[in-house]
Amino acid sequence: MTSETWIYLIIAVISWGLGSIFDKITLKYLDATSSFYGRIFVMLIFFVILLSTRFSKTFFAIKNSPKSLIYISLSVLVTMLGVFAYLKAMSYDEASRIVPLSSTYPLITFIVAVFFLGESFTISKFLGTILVIIGIYFISK
C-alpha cells in the first residue's frame, strides 16, 4: 500500500473509533431511533454544503454512468440499515462490546468480494480475515 493509502486508512480508523464514542454519548440523550434520524438530519446539512461545491461534477459523472446511481443507492440503503441496527445494539450494551463485534463485517466483504466481484482468494487474505475476527471476538469478551 502507498503512504497516501495508509494516511487515509488511519484517518478512517480514528474517525470511526471516535464516532462510536460520540454515538454512545448521544444514546445517553436520545433513543436509538431519534439518534438515527438526528444523524440523517445532520448529515443532510453537511451533504448540502459539500455537494454545493461539487454539484456539476457529481451530476455529470452520474449522468455519464447511470448504473452508478443504482449502486450508490444500494450502498446508502444497506449502510443506513447497518447504522440503524448498530445504534439499536449500542443502546442495549456497552460500546466496548458492540463496536468490536460490529467490526466483523470484513468477513462478509471478503466472501462477497471473492464470489461476486471475482477478487482473488488467497490463503493470506482468508487467514488475515479470520485472525481479525478472532481478535475482535476476544476483545469483546
Sequence and secondary structure as in RCSB ss.txt:
>XXXX:A:sequence
MTSETWIYLIIAVISWGLGSIFDKITLKYLDATSSFYGRIFVMLIFFVILLSTRFSKTFFAIKNSPKSLIYISLS
VLVTMLGVFAYLKAMSYDEASRIVPLSSTYPLITFIVAVFFLGESFTISKFLGTILVIIGIYFISK
>XXXX:A:secstr
  HHHHHHHHHHHHHHHHHHHHHHHHTTTS HHHHHHHHHHHHHHHHHHHHHHHHHHHHHHHHH HHHHHHHHHH
HHHHHHHHHHHHHHHHHS HHHHHHHHTTHHHHHHHHHHHTS     HHHHHHHHHHHHHHHHHT 
